[in-house]
């Protein structure tokens, strides 16, 4: 059985198209899991019923990130991005953290006002209270987390790329 053996001759076009299909399938699965999490959250389902989707989202993202760092691809992507874009990758990671924090705060504010408030004034009060609190908690956390992860991932990826250059 030669399941894991690489074949000698492969057409680059076919390999590229297969990788494109895999990427699209990955994105589709991530979107389906994310939508499922949001729907289950608003329907007030048990947390244990959301565990599978959460594991798929986190494990897929972590594997993809770690693998690109280990192959040295991450630092190359950062370098190409910094050369072609007006904003640096570091600033992009801060902005991404801000957007994630803002999105989570909005989601939590809307969810709390929909699920727990009874009157219109309570809905607004719950929304703003939860939104502001979540905003103060999540924006610094995700912005800082993204910057720290980017910094260490870029260093590790550069190290892996240098090691790969010396090995070849």
MARTORDREN-206384 format. One record per residue: residue in three letters; chain; x, y, z of N, C-alpha, C in turn. Coordinates in nm, 4 decimals, always signed. Layout:
# MARTORDREN-206384
 res chain       nx       ny       nz      cax      cay      caz       cx       cy       cz
 ala     A        X        Y        Z        X        Y        Z        X        Y        Z
...
//
This chain:
# MARTORDREN-206384
 res chain       nx       ny       nz      cax      cay      caz       cx       cy       cz
 unk     A  +0.0837  -0.1184  +0.0000  +0.0000  +0.0000  +0.0000  +0.0875  +0.1238  +0.0000
 unk     A  +0.0609  +0.2096  -0.0943  +0.1405  +0.3308  -0.1076  +0.0504  +0.4530  -0.0927
 unk     A  -0.0136  +0.4635  +0.0224  -0.1066  +0.5729  +0.0449  -0.0362  +0.7071  +0.0593
 unk     A  +0.0767  +0.7076  +0.1264  +0.1426  +0.8338  +0.1585  +0.2630  +0.8626  +0.0702
 unk     A  +0.2832  +0.7840  -0.0320  +0.3966  +0.8050  -0.1207  +0.3606  +0.9119  -0.2232
 unk     A  +0.4523  +1.0052  -0.2424  +0.4302  +1.1099  -0.3410  +0.4661  +1.0551  -0.4786
 unk     A  +0.3808  +1.0848  -0.5757  +0.4118  +1.0403  -0.7110  +0.5160  +1.1337  -0.7708
 unk     A  +0.5964  +1.0809  -0.8599  +0.7073  +1.1558  -0.9162  +0.6648  +1.2715  -1.0038
 unk     A  +0.5757  +1.2485  -1.0981  +0.5360  +1.3529  -1.1917  +0.3928  +1.3963  -1.1642
 unk     A  +0.3789  +1.5232  -1.1321  +0.2455  +1.5793  -1.1128  +0.2367  +1.7101  -1.1890
 unk     A  +0.1272  +1.7286  -1.2559  +0.1031  +1.8519  -1.3287  +0.0751  +1.9637  -1.2280
 unk     A  +0.1516  +2.0728  -1.2362  +0.1359  +2.1831  -1.1408  -0.0030  +2.2446  -1.1465
 unk     A  -0.0600  +2.2495  -1.2645  -0.1936  +2.3062  -1.2802  -0.2961  +2.2235  -1.2033
 unk     A  -0.2853  +2.0912  -1.2132  -0.3783  +2.0025  -1.1425  -0.3593  +2.0147  -0.9920
 unk     A  -0.2344  +2.0173  -0.9475  -0.2059  +2.0315  -0.8044  -0.2614  +2.1637  -0.7531
 unk     A  -0.2410  +2.2705  -0.8294  -0.2916  +2.4023  -0.7895  -0.4441  +2.4024  -0.7808
 unk     A  -0.5103  +2.3436  -0.8795  -0.6566  +2.3393  -0.8785  -0.7100  +2.2532  -0.7645
 unk     A  -0.6421  +2.1423  -0.7348  -0.6838  +2.0586  -0.6220  -0.6699  +2.1355  -0.4907
 unk     A  -0.5600  +2.2083  -0.4757  -0.5409  +2.2892  -0.3550  -0.6475  +2.3978  -0.3436
 unk     A  -0.6868  +2.4543  -0.4573  -0.7921  +2.5554  -0.4571  -0.9250  +2.4943  -0.4114
 unk     A  -0.9553  +2.3742  -0.4587  -1.0782  +2.3054  -0.4180  -1.0738  +2.2743  -0.2689
 unk     A  -0.9584  +2.2286  -0.2188  -0.9448  +2.1994  -0.0754  -0.9667  +2.3254  +0.0078
 unk     A  -0.9117  +2.4368  -0.0383  -0.9279  +2.5633  +0.0339  -1.0745  +2.6054  +0.0362
 unk     A  -1.1424  +2.5904  -0.0773  -1.2844  +2.6254  -0.0828  -1.3669  +2.5349  +0.0080
 unk     A  -1.3341  +2.4062  +0.0121  -1.4057  +2.3127  +0.0998  -1.3826  +2.3497  +0.2461
 unk     A  -1.2593  +2.3858  +0.2796  -1.2258  +2.4276  +0.4159  -1.3075  +2.5505  +0.4551
 unk     A  -1.3136  +2.6492  +0.3660  -1.3888  +2.7715  +0.3953  -1.5383  +2.7416  +0.4095
 unk     A  -1.5909  +2.6526  +0.3257  -1.7320  +2.6157  +0.3345  -1.7629  +2.5493  +0.4684
 unk     A  -1.6773  +2.4581  +0.5102  -1.6966  +2.3900  +0.6387  -1.6890  +2.4896  +0.7538
 unk     A  -1.5941  +2.5826  +0.7485  -1.5819  +2.6835  +0.8532  -1.7064  +2.7730  +0.8586
 unk     A  -1.7574  +2.8118  +0.7428  -1.8785  +2.8955  +0.7398  -1.9988  +2.8203  +0.7950
 unk     A  -2.0146  +2.6947  +0.7566  -2.1273  +2.6148  +0.8061  -2.1192  +2.5996  +0.9575
 unk     A  -2.0005  +2.5704  +1.0088  -1.9844  +2.5562  +1.1545  -2.0109  +2.6882  +1.2260
 unk     A  -1.9631  +2.7986  +1.1703  -1.9863  +2.9296  +1.2311  -2.1335  +2.9665  +1.2334
 unk     A  -2.2023  +2.9437  +1.1230  -2.3460  +2.9723  +1.1169  -2.4217  +2.8841  +1.2152
 unk     A  -2.3818  +2.7578  +1.2234  -2.4458  +2.6654  +1.3174  -2.4280  +2.7126  +1.4616
 unk     A  -2.3078  +2.7600  +1.4949  -2.2834  +2.8121  +1.6298  -2.3722  +2.9324  +1.6608
 unk     A  -2.3833  +3.0229  +1.5651  -2.4642  +3.1432  +1.5863  -2.6113  +3.1063  +1.6048
 unk     A  -2.6618  +3.0180  +1.5199  -2.8026  +2.9775  +1.5306  -2.8283  +2.9070  +1.6631
 unk     A  -2.7408  +2.8137  +1.7000  -2.7596  +2.7418  +1.8263  -2.7509  +2.8362  +1.9456
 unk     A  -2.6673  +2.9386  +1.9354  -2.6545  +3.0345  +2.0443  -2.7835  +3.1145  +2.0619
 unk     A  -2.8435  +3.1584  +1.9511  -2.9675  +3.2354  +1.9606  -3.0861  +3.1487  +1.9999
 unk     A  -3.0808  +3.0207  +1.9681  -3.1895  +2.9311  +2.0079  -3.1722  +2.8822  +2.1509
 unk     A  -3.0638  +2.9297  +2.2153  -3.0363  +2.8995  +2.3554  -3.0172  +2.7499  +2.3811
 unk     A  -2.9447  +2.6837  +2.2908  -2.9151  +2.5424  +2.3080  -2.8060  +2.5258  +2.4129
 unk     A  -2.7915  +2.4057  +2.4599  -2.6875  +2.3745  +2.5576  -2.5493  +2.3944  +2.4951
 unk     A  -2.4531  +2.4303  +2.5782  -2.3162  +2.4504  +2.5300  -2.2562  +2.3217  +2.4761
 unk     A  -2.2948  +2.2091  +2.5343  -2.2380  +2.0817  +2.4895  -2.2806  +2.0478  +2.3471
 unk     A  -2.3945  +2.0991  +2.3019  -2.4373  +2.0713  +2.1645  -2.3570  +2.1524  +2.0633
 unk     A  -2.2884  +2.2555  +2.1089  -2.2066  +2.3383  +2.0204  -2.0603  +2.2960  +2.0199
 unk     A  -2.0270  +2.1987  +2.1003  -1.8876  +2.1594  +2.1176  -1.8242  +2.1084  +1.9881
 unk     A  -1.8967  +2.0300  +1.9112  -1.8419  +1.9756  +1.7869  -1.8035  +2.0867  +1.6904
 unk     A  -1.8934  +2.1824  +1.6700  -1.8642  +2.2929  +1.5789  -1.7450  +2.3748  +1.6277
 unk     A  -1.7397  +2.3971  +1.7574  -1.6296  +2.4738  +1.8145  -1.4964  +2.4020  +1.7957
 unk     A  -1.4961  +2.2710  +1.8155  -1.3738  +2.1920  +1.7962  -1.3305  +2.1961  +1.6502
 unk     A  -1.4256  +2.1834  +1.5576  -1.3922  +2.1888  +1.4149  -1.3336  +2.3250  +1.3790
 unk     A  -1.3965  +2.4321  +1.4265  -1.3466  +2.5668  +1.3971  -1.2060  +2.5888  +1.4517
 unk     A  -1.1870  +2.5558  +1.5785  -1.0572  +2.5807  +1.6415  -0.9480  +2.4890  +1.5884
 unk     A  -0.9770  +2.3602  +1.5766  -0.8724  +2.2670  +1.5333  -0.8310  +2.2930  +1.3889
 unk     A  -0.9268  +2.3235  +1.3024  -0.8921  +2.3542  +1.1638  -0.8069  +2.4788  +1.1525
 unk     A  -0.8436  +2.5813  +1.2265  -0.7681  +2.7069  +1.2224  -0.6291  +2.6915  +1.2828
 unk     A  -0.6219  +2.6240  +1.3955  -0.4922  +2.6050  +1.4613  -0.4004  +2.5193  +1.3748
 unk     A  -0.4529  +2.4110  +1.3193  -0.3709  +2.3246  +1.2336  -0.3183  +2.4015  +1.1130
 unk     A  -0.4058  +2.4751  +1.0479  -0.3661  +2.5515  +0.9302  -0.2580  +2.6542  +0.9648
 unk     A  -0.2754  +2.7249  +1.0756  -0.1767  +2.8246  +1.1167  -0.0433  +2.7638  +1.1542
 unk     A  -0.0465  +2.6582  +1.2344  +0.0778  +2.5931  +1.2783  +0.1512  +2.5324  +1.1593
 unk     A  +0.0775  +2.4722  +1.0692  +0.1396  +2.4083  +0.9526  +0.2077  +2.5110  +0.8628
 unk     A  +0.1436  +2.6260  +0.8409  +0.2057  +2.7279  +0.7564  +0.3294  +2.7876  +0.8229
 unk     A  +0.3284  +2.7966  +0.9560  +0.4468  +2.8453  +1.0275  +0.5596  +2.7434  +1.0175
 unk     A  +0.5277  +2.6159  +1.0372  +0.6305  +2.5113  +1.0339  +0.6939  +2.4974  +0.8958
 unk     A  +0.6183  +2.5259  +0.7907  +0.6722  +2.5171  +0.6553  +0.7448  +2.6446  +0.6126
 unk     A  +0.7357  +2.7502  +0.6931  +0.8009  +2.8761  +0.6590  +0.7202  +2.9608  +0.5625
 unk     A  +0.5968  +2.9225  +0.5379  +0.5119  +2.9949  +0.4434  +0.4612  +3.1253  +0.5043
 unk     A  +0.4352  +3.1251  +0.6331  +0.3758  +3.2417  +0.6997  +0.4620  +3.3666  +0.6810
 unk     A  +0.5918  +3.3551  +0.7051  +0.6790  +3.4724  +0.6921  +0.6865  +3.5196  +0.5471
 unk     A  +0.6797  +3.4258  +0.4524  +0.6779  +3.4654  +0.3116  +0.5497  +3.5409  +0.2778
 unk     A  +0.4368  +3.4941  +0.3314  +0.3098  +3.5637  +0.3098  +0.3144  +3.7046  +0.3686
 unk     A  +0.3737  +3.7178  +0.4869  +0.3850  +3.8488  +0.5513  +0.4715  +3.9409  +0.4660
 unk     A  +0.5826  +3.8893  +0.4168  +0.6734  +3.9696  +0.3352  +0.6057  +4.0163  +0.2065
 unk     A  +0.5364  +3.9256  +0.1380  +0.4663  +3.9617  +0.0147  +0.3554  +4.0623  +0.0444
 unk     A  +0.2830  +4.0416  +0.1537  +0.1754  +4.1344  +0.1913  +0.2311  +4.2730  +0.2193
 unk     A  +0.3404  +4.2809  +0.2944  +0.3975  +4.4107  +0.3297  +0.4507  +4.4848  +0.2070
 unk     A  +0.4965  +4.4106  +0.1054  +0.5470  +4.4740  -0.0164  +0.4343  +4.5241  -0.1062
 unk     A  +0.3210  +4.4552  -0.1038  +0.2140  +4.4892  -0.1977  +0.1004  +4.5699  -0.1361
 unk     A  +0.0932  +4.5786  -0.0055  -0.0194  +4.6454  +0.0595  +0.0237  +4.7778  +0.1212
 unk     A  -0.0729  +4.8670  +0.1378  -0.0440  +4.9964  +0.1984  -0.0276  +4.9860  +0.3493
 unk     A  -0.0957  +4.8899  +0.4113  -0.0834  +4.8726  +0.5562  -0.0007  +4.7482  +0.5850
 unk     A  +0.0761  +4.7544  +0.6920  +0.1616  +4.6415  +0.7272  +0.0783  +4.5268  +0.7827
 unk     A  +0.1369  +4.4087  +0.7810  +0.0679  +4.2905  +0.8330  +0.0455  +4.3043  +0.9830
 unk     A  +0.1390  +4.3713  +1.0506  +0.1255  +4.3937  +1.1943  +0.0024  +4.4799  +1.2239
 unk     A  -0.0142  +4.5878  +1.1480  -0.1318  +4.6733  +1.1643  -0.2582  +4.5972  +1.1262
 unk     A  -0.2474  +4.5136  +1.0249  -0.3619  +4.4322  +0.9836  -0.4053  +4.3384  +1.0958
 unk     A  -0.3090  +4.2814  +1.1676  -0.3457  +4.1914  +1.2774  -0.4120  +4.2682  +1.3919
 unk     A  -0.3700  +4.3925  +1.4156  -0.4358  +4.4756  +1.5175  -0.5793  +4.5064  +1.4742
 unk     A  -0.5963  +4.5457  +1.3485  -0.7302  +4.5768  +1.2971  -0.8194  +4.4532  +1.3019
 unk     A  -0.7636  +4.3370  +1.2691  -0.8401  +4.2123  +1.2766  -0.8846  +4.1857  +1.4198
 unk     A  -0.7962  +4.2078  +1.5163  -0.8322  +4.1910  +1.6566  -0.9426  +4.2861  +1.6990
 unk     A  -0.9359  +4.4106  +1.6503  -1.0408  +4.5085  +1.6806  -1.1750  +4.4650  +1.6218
 unk     A  -1.1720  +4.4169  +1.4987  -1.2958  +4.3731  +1.4330  -1.3545  +4.2509  +1.5031
 unk     A  -1.2688  +4.1562  +1.5418  -1.3173  +4.0372  +1.6134  -1.3792  +4.0781  +1.7470
 unk     A  -1.3104  +4.1640  +1.8214  -1.3629  +4.2103  +1.9496  -1.4945  +4.2847  +1.9347
 unk     A  -1.5029  +4.3715  +1.8345  -1.6259  +4.4459  +1.8085  -1.7393  +4.3515  +1.7686
 unk     A  -1.7083  +4.2531  +1.6849  -1.8105  +4.1569  +1.6407  -1.8639  +4.0750  +1.7569
 unk     A  -1.7747  +4.0279  +1.8419  -1.8184  +3.9487  +1.9574  -1.9012  +4.0352  +2.0526
 unk     A  -1.8587  +4.1597  +2.0735  -1.9344  +4.2492  +2.1615  -2.0737  +4.2767  +2.1049
 unk     A  -2.0826  +4.3014  +1.9741  -2.2131  +4.3216  +1.9111  -2.3003  +4.1974  +1.9240
 unk     A  -2.2409  +4.0816  +1.8959  -2.3147  +3.9555  +1.9047  -2.3682  +3.9335  +2.0455
 unk     A  -2.2827  +3.9534  +2.1448  -2.3256  +3.9307  +2.2828  -2.4314  +4.0324  +2.3258
 unk     A  -2.4168  +4.1578  +2.2827  -2.5162  +4.2594  +2.3159  -2.6519  +4.2287  +2.2549
 unk     A  -2.6516  +4.1936  +2.1276  -2.7777  +4.1598  +2.0602  -2.8395  +4.0352  +2.1219
 unk     A  -2.7568  +3.9347  +2.1463  -2.8074  +3.8085  +2.2029  -2.8698  +3.8317  +2.3409
 unk     A  -2.8032  +3.9088  +2.4251  -2.8574  +3.9307  +2.5599  -2.9871  +4.0108  +2.5558
 unk     A  -2.9951  +4.1085  +2.4647  -3.1196  +4.1861  +2.4577  -3.2341  +4.1030  +2.4005
 unk     A  -3.2048  +4.0138  +2.3072  -3.3097  +3.9302  +2.2483  -3.3566  +3.8227  +2.3459
 unk     A  -3.2635  +3.7595  +2.4149  -3.2991  +3.6452  +2.4992  -3.3499  +3.6829  +2.6381
 unk     A  -3.3003  +3.7920  +2.6953  -3.3264  +3.8164  +2.8369  -3.4132  +3.9377  +2.8676
 unk     A  -3.4261  +4.0310  +2.7752  -3.5043  +4.1522  +2.8026  -3.6509  +4.1310  +2.7657
 unk     A  -3.7367  +4.2014  +2.8377  -3.8805  +4.1886  +2.8113  -3.9394  +4.3151  +2.7505
 unk     A  -3.8995  +4.4308  +2.7990  -3.9521  +4.5563  +2.7452  -3.8497  +4.6184  +2.6508
 unk     A  -3.8948  +4.7174  +2.5757  -3.8057  +4.7847  +2.4807  -3.6922  +4.8565  +2.5527
 unk     A  -3.7233  +4.9229  +2.6622  -3.6182  +4.9943  +2.7356  -3.5182  +4.8958  +2.7962
 unk     A  -3.5663  +4.7801  +2.8419  -3.4750  +4.6764  +2.8922  -3.3856  +4.6248  +2.7807
 unk     A  -3.4418  +4.6089  +2.6617  -3.3611  +4.5605  +2.5478  -3.2453  +4.6552  +2.5189
 unk     A  -3.2745  +4.7857  +2.5157  -3.1679  +4.8825  +2.4904  -3.0664  +4.8838  +2.6048
 unk     A  -3.1151  +4.8793  +2.7279  -3.0270  +4.8803  +2.8441  -2.9372  +4.7575  +2.8432
 unk     A  -2.9936  +4.6383  +2.8225  -2.9157  +4.5146  +2.8189  -2.8138  +4.5179  +2.7054
 unk     A  -2.8596  +4.5669  +2.5887  -2.7686  +4.5719  +2.4744  -2.6475  +4.6588  +2.5057
 unk     A  -2.6716  +4.7827  +2.5484  -2.5597  +4.8740  +2.5724  -2.4719  +4.8292  +2.6885
 unk     A  -2.5300  +4.7775  +2.7926  -2.4523  +4.7312  +2.9073  -2.3604  +4.6152  +2.8684
 unk     A  -2.4164  +4.5161  +2.8027  -2.3366  +4.3999  +2.7620  -2.2388  +4.4381  +2.6516
 unk     A  -2.2821  +4.5205  +2.5567  -2.1958  +4.5615  +2.4461  -2.0731  +4.6368  +2.4961
 unk     A  -2.0921  +4.7365  +2.5815  -1.9799  +4.8165  +2.6326  -1.8868  +4.7307  +2.7179
 unk     A  -1.9435  +4.6466  +2.8033  -1.8607  +4.5597  +2.8875  -1.7787  +4.4633  +2.8026
 unk     A  -1.8433  +4.3993  +2.7060  -1.7725  +4.3054  +2.6186  -1.6685  +4.3779  +2.5338
 unk     A  -1.7014  +4.4985  +2.4906  -1.6078  +4.5778  +2.4114  -1.4805  +4.6066  +2.4910
 unk     A  -1.4981  +4.6458  +2.6159  -1.3828  +4.6762  +2.7011  -1.2992  +4.5521  +2.7314
 unk     A  -1.3613  +4.4367  +2.7326  -1.2885  +4.3129  +2.7603  -1.2240  +4.2534  +2.6357
 unk     A  -1.2994  +4.2437  +2.5281  -1.2548  +4.1657  +2.4134  -1.1646  +4.2399  +2.3165
 unk     A  -1.1824  +4.3693  +2.2981  -1.0961  +4.4403  +2.2030  -0.9499  +4.4369  +2.2466
 unk     A  -0.9156  +4.4728  +2.3707  -0.7742  +4.4636  +2.4086  -0.7216  +4.3195  +2.4039
 unk     A  -0.8061  +4.2250  +2.4437  -0.7624  +4.0854  +2.4443  -0.7303  +4.0373  +2.3031
 unk     A  -0.8231  +4.0535  +2.2091  -0.8015  +4.0011  +2.0747  -0.6969  +4.0807  +1.9975
 unk     A  -0.6916  +4.2118  +2.0150  -0.5891  +4.2908  +1.9468  -0.4508  +4.2501  +1.9974
 unk     A  -0.4347  +4.2402  +2.1289  -0.3066  +4.1977  +2.1852  -0.2716  +4.0553  +2.1480
 unk     A  -0.3695  +3.9672  +2.1540  -0.3475  +3.8265  +2.1192  -0.3014  +3.8134  +1.9743
 unk     A  -0.3674  +3.8841  +1.8823  -0.3288  +3.8762  +1.7415  -0.1879  +3.9289  +1.7181
 unk     A  -0.1513  +4.0384  +1.7838  -0.0167  +4.0945  +1.7665  +0.0887  +3.9980  +1.8203
 unk     A  +0.0639  +3.9407  +1.9372  +0.1603  +3.8474  +1.9970  +0.1743  +3.7214  +1.9125
 unk     A  +0.0621  +3.6651  +1.8694  +0.0669  +3.5444  +1.7856  +0.1381  +3.5744  +1.6545
 unk     A  +0.1076  +3.6889  +1.5928  +0.1737  +3.7257  +1.4671  +0.3248  +3.7380  +1.4862
 unk     A  +0.3657  +3.8028  +1.5928  +0.5084  +3.8228  +1.6179  +0.5821  +3.6891  +1.6305
 unk     A  +0.5318  +3.6020  +1.7173  +0.6004  +3.4749  +1.7395  +0.5866  +3.3802  +1.6206
 unk     A  +0.4733  +3.3830  +1.5516  +0.4561  +3.2982  +1.4334  +0.5500  +3.3428  +1.3225
 unk     A  +0.5672  +3.4725  +1.3060  +0.6568  +3.5239  +1.2029  +0.8012  +3.4862  +1.2333
 unk     A  +0.8421  +3.4992  +1.3592  +0.9788  +3.4597  +1.3977  +1.0019  +3.3113  +1.3731
 unk     A  +0.9076  +3.2269  +1.4165  +0.9220  +3.0823  +1.3990  +0.9211  +3.0448  +1.2514
 unk     A  +0.8392  +3.1120  +1.1731  +0.8321  +3.0836  +1.0301  +0.9608  +3.1244  +0.9593
 unk     A  +1.0181  +3.2386  +0.9979  +1.1462  +3.2803  +0.9400  +1.2555  +3.1803  +0.9744
 unk     A  +1.2540  +3.1312  +1.0967  +1.3518  +3.0313  +1.1391  +1.3352  +2.9025  +1.0580
 unk     A  +1.2115  +2.8593  +1.0368  +1.1855  +2.7382  +0.9583  +1.2269  +2.7578  +0.8132
 unk     A  +1.2047  +2.8773  +0.7588  +1.2432  +2.9052  +0.6203  +1.3950  +2.9053  +0.6058
 unk     A  +1.4662  +2.9636  +0.7043  +1.6134  +2.9622  +0.6998  +1.6659  +2.8198  +0.7096
 unk     A  +1.6071  +2.7407  +0.7971  +1.6484  +2.6010  +0.8128  +1.6244  +2.5245  +0.6833
 unk     A  +1.5111  +2.5516  +0.6181  +1.4786  +2.4850  +0.4925  +1.5777  +2.5245  +0.3830
 unk     A  +1.6234  +2.6516  +0.3837  +1.7221  +2.6958  +0.2857  +1.8541  +2.6232  +0.3052
 unk     A  +1.8954  +2.6041  +0.4298  +2.0218  +2.5371  +0.4575  +2.0144  +2.3887  +0.4253
 unk     A  +1.8954  +2.3294  +0.4405  +1.8800  +2.1869  +0.4128  +1.8806  +2.1569  +0.2639
 unk     A  +1.8400  +2.2522  +0.1808  +1.8326  +2.2243  +0.0371  +1.9574  +2.2610  -0.0366
//
